[in-house]
């Protein structure tokens, strides 16, 4: 019975892809912010549109906030996959 209960949960999980450029940017974050932002990114596997996420108006994708940092990503619901395309400080992220 436990295996049956876990199976539907796995079907709704999204695969999270992070671009190499974004990984390099994340490495520059202070440790506390790095941990908070990467945790928020991993949470997107379960809910790609969490409370507080916003659909971007001027370009494709969504954004989540984590302190002074923003993560921008695109979602492909057809294949249950999302790609992190940018992460950075809120003052620099939209340039």
Beta strands, then each sheet from edge to edge (+ up, - down):
strand 1: 15-18
strand 2: 54-55
strand 3: 62-66
strand 4: 69-76
strand 5: 81-89
sheet 1: 1+ 5+ 4- 3+ 2-
end
